[in-house]
Each structure stands twice: as C-alpha cells, then as structure tokens.
Amino acid sequence: MLWENIGTMPLWLNEDDVRTVLSMADLISAMRSALENFSAGQVKQPVRPFIEVDRESFFAVMPSYAPTIPALGAKLVTVFGRNPARGLPSHDAVILLLDTGTGALLAVMDGRYITEARTAAVSAVAVGLLAPAETNVLAILGSGVQARSHLEALPLVRHFREIRCWSPTRANRERLAGESKLPVTPCDTAEAAIIGADVIALVTASSEPVLRNAWVKPGACVISVGACRPYQREMDPALVARARLFVDSRAAALQESGDIVLGIAEGRFTAAHVVAELGQVAANPALGRREPQQIAIFKSLGLAVEDVAAAHLAYTRALVAGRGLRLA
C-alpha cells in the first residue's frame, strides 16, 4: 500500500512523464513477471469488454488486480482505425491506478505510450522464450508506433545482423528506416522482408492476412500484435495451423483473436492447438519450442495486468523522480 506517501491528492502523469521514468529494459522484466503471475492464477481480471463504434472503431475497459505487485487499476482505451488518415493516433488510452488498501485514486496517467511500450516489451519476452538462440534476421511488417517500439525492444533480447521492414506505403517504410537508430532495410514487398527471417513481427493494422505460409522458414518465430477482433486476421490460416501456437491469455484468444477464432470455425484446428500461455512458458521454458524446425507463433492481444503493472512501475518511479502534477 502506498497511501502513506501521497496524502489525498492523486498524481497526474503525462506522456512525457511516463516516457522519462520507464525504460524498455525494466518494462521487459516487469512484463515477464506480470505474465507469470497471470498464468499462475494470481491476477484477477475479466476478458475485456468492448463497445464497437463501428467495424474499425471500439472502446474497451481493462481492469486488473495483481496482489503480488500489489497493483489495482484499469485502462480505458479507444482504437479508431481511420485516425491515421486524419493525422491522429489510432490508439488512445488513460490508466487509473488505485490504492490496494483503501481503493483511493493514486494516479491518472497517459496510457497511449504505456500501451505502445508494454506491447513491445511483451513481444521481447516472447522472442526471448520462443525464438532460436542464434538469430540473424528480423523482419517487421508495419511502420507505425508499434514498429518503432519493437525496433527498440527486440534487439534487447536477440542480436540481429539484419533488420528489414515493409509496409504498404513506401514513404512510411522509408521514414521508419531513416528514423531508426539501427540499420534497417526497407523492402518493396512483404515477401522480400520475410524470406529467410528468423524473427517476424507483425505490427499491422490489416484485417486481412499479410503474412503467407510459404514465406516463413522452418524454425522461425512469429509475433502477431495486430488483428485483435474475432473477424480480423493478419496471418495465413495455414501458417497458424502449421505452427506451435502461444497466446498471452487463452480465454481472451478464444474470444478476440480472429487468427484463432476463424481457424477453429473453419475446422483447421481446435482450441487445443493453443499450446500454452506465454506466462506458462516463462515459468516452464520446456513448454516452448520442442524441435529446431518448429515455427513458433505468439499471438499478443494485450492484457490489463500488463497496463496496470506498467502503470504501477511508472508511478513508483515518478514518486522517486519527483515527476507529475498533484491534482487537488
């Protein structure tokens, strides 16, 4: 409990505050712990409820209580797929952090950056557990904020000799490559980016498959971050059926992930095709890849405990650093 440190005035942390106090390396460690706690049944949270505004826009509420941290709170998030064409972020969010002893409001903070950074940190956990020990080529499909955060996170857990990127708009993929601190090669086609890649990060806004089964070499690790609604896909269903499949939450994946829900509906596989949750693999790495030639897929939907754990870390770091604004 932290109430003794704050009196009665909650703290407001804007995006700059959150960026300043959260490092990607610390987030990777925090996300691994949060995932382990979740899969061990030590976290209380429902599958997030959605309100669909239209087929490209929704609002979700993501509450979580993680007594082992201890942290209690919720993220309110909107995803509006048409926003990039308006020059606006597709995702926006705010996180409320509550005291676990009194229920009092501890902090309100910007959740857009936390969503961006914790998603990449979870992908880094997955790559650390599921990718081959010897990796050479990273391919990223997508060129938005998630592409940038994954470019920061994934090289922290594997060394890549070559990094490639592709997105449908040439100017966007060239901008991503030009702005990166690491050498990144923009590719003219998705296939050119994927062929021979050891790790593939799908961070697209596509609702149709952008990754073909034939492009993925044996032994590759695929991280799928997009397509978070049950009618959306970003992977070839034949690839999902071929691979060893891991998720962040089995319950959420069987409701929210079109790559999984549609595959089951089409009779390509059953719910048992999901091998394990990532938190289970973190606790027992033997659940991961069994053979060097196996393809591993991690389907990431995002969990409330990830947001609340990241918010708690940001809050405690902000207290030490003297960041944020007290709200009367």
KAZI-V692675 format. One record per residue. PSI is psi in degrees with one decimal (* if undefined). Layout:
PSI + PSI
This chain:
139.9 + 5.2 + -28.6 + -22.3 + -12.3 + -7.3 + -132.9 + 2.6 + 116.5 + 161.8 + 136.1 + 125.1 + 118.7 + -179.6 + -38.8 + -39.7 + -47.6 + -44.9 + -39.0 + -37.6 + -12.4 + 121.4 + 151.5 + -39.0 + -43.0 + -37.2 + -39.9 + -45.3 + -43.2 + -38.1 + -36.8 + -43.8 + -42.7 + -41.7 + -41.2 + -45.1 + -41.4 + -49.7 + -19.3 + 2.3 + 19.5 + 10.7 + 137.5 + 116.6 + 146.3 + 165.8 + 132.1 + 134.9 + 140.2 + 146.8 + 116.0 + 123.6 + -44.2 + -172.1 + -16.6 + 5.2 + 135.5 + 163.0 + 132.8 + 149.7 + 129.7 + 86.7 + 152.8 + 147.1 + 118.4 + 90.2 + -23.7 + -17.3 + -49.9 + 144.4 + 140.6 + 132.8 + -167.5 + 147.9 + 135.6 + 121.5 + 140.4 + 144.3 + 113.2 + 104.1 + -22.4 + -5.5 + -39.6 + -34.4 + -19.0 + 2.2 + 21.5 + 154.3 + 143.3 + -30.4 + 139.7 + 148.0 + 155.3 + 144.2 + 133.1 + 127.8 + 129.6 + 152.2 + 131.3 + -15.6 + -31.6 + -17.5 + 0.5 + 153.3 + 119.2 + -44.4 + 151.3 + 130.7 + 154.1 + 131.4 + -4.3 + -48.9 + -38.5 + -42.3 + -46.2 + -49.3 + -42.1 + -29.6 + -46.2 + -35.8 + -40.7 + -40.5 + -37.9 + -38.9 + -44.8 + -43.9 + -40.7 + -30.2 + -29.4 + -20.8 + 156.3 + 147.3 + -37.1 + 107.2 + 145.1 + -40.4 + 127.4 + 130.1 + 132.0 + 123.1 + 114.6 + 156.9 + 16.0 + -155.1 + -33.7 + -34.3 + -42.6 + -43.4 + -34.6 + -32.9 + -28.2 + -41.7 + -46.3 + -37.6 + -8.2 + -17.1 + -13.1 + 149.5 + 125.5 + 125.4 + -30.0 + 137.5 + 128.2 + 153.3 + 152.1 + 141.4 + 162.4 + -29.6 + 118.7 + -42.6 + -35.5 + -44.4 + -32.9 + -34.9 + -43.4 + -46.7 + -40.5 + -31.1 + -14.3 + 144.5 + -15.8 + 154.2 + 120.9 + 132.5 + 115.5 + 135.5 + 150.1 + -24.6 + 157.4 + -38.9 + -42.2 + -34.6 + -34.4 + -39.0 + 122.8 + -0.8 + 139.8 + -35.9 + 131.2 + 121.8 + 116.4 + 108.0 + 53.7 + 168.8 + 15.0 + 144.6 + 4.0 + 152.9 + 133.0 + -10.9 + 120.6 + 143.1 + -43.9 + -20.1 + -20.3 + 122.4 + 154.8 + 140.0 + -4.5 + 158.9 + 125.2 + 127.3 + 117.6 + 113.3 + -27.2 + -166.0 + 67.6 + 12.7 + 154.7 + -8.6 + 10.3 + 148.2 + 146.3 + -0.3 + 145.4 + 125.7 + -27.9 + -32.7 + -43.2 + -41.5 + -31.3 + -27.9 + 167.7 + 118.7 + 129.1 + 151.7 + 168.2 + -40.7 + 121.2 + -44.7 + -43.7 + -41.6 + -37.4 + -7.7 + -36.1 + -28.7 + 110.9 + -33.0 + -27.7 + -48.6 + -45.9 + -35.9 + -39.9 + -44.1 + -31.6 + -1.7 + 18.3 + -30.7 + 177.1 + 178.3 + -25.0 + -10.8 + -22.6 + 111.5 + -48.7 + 163.8 + 152.8 + -35.7 + -32.8 + -38.5 + -37.6 + -38.1 + -28.6 + 85.2 + -17.9 + -16.9 + -12.5 + -137.7 + 135.0 + -30.8 + 144.6 + -28.3 + -4.0 + 140.1 + 132.5 + 130.7 + 130.5 + 115.5 + 111.6 + 123.7 + -22.6 + 127.7 + 147.0 + -36.3 + -30.0 + -43.8 + -43.6 + -38.8 + -41.9 + -39.7 + -41.1 + -42.1 + -44.0 + -41.7 + -48.0 + -37.4 + -37.2 + -36.9 + -44.0 + -40.4 + -9.3 + 30.1 + 155.6 + 173.5 + 126.9 + 133.7 + 119.6 + *
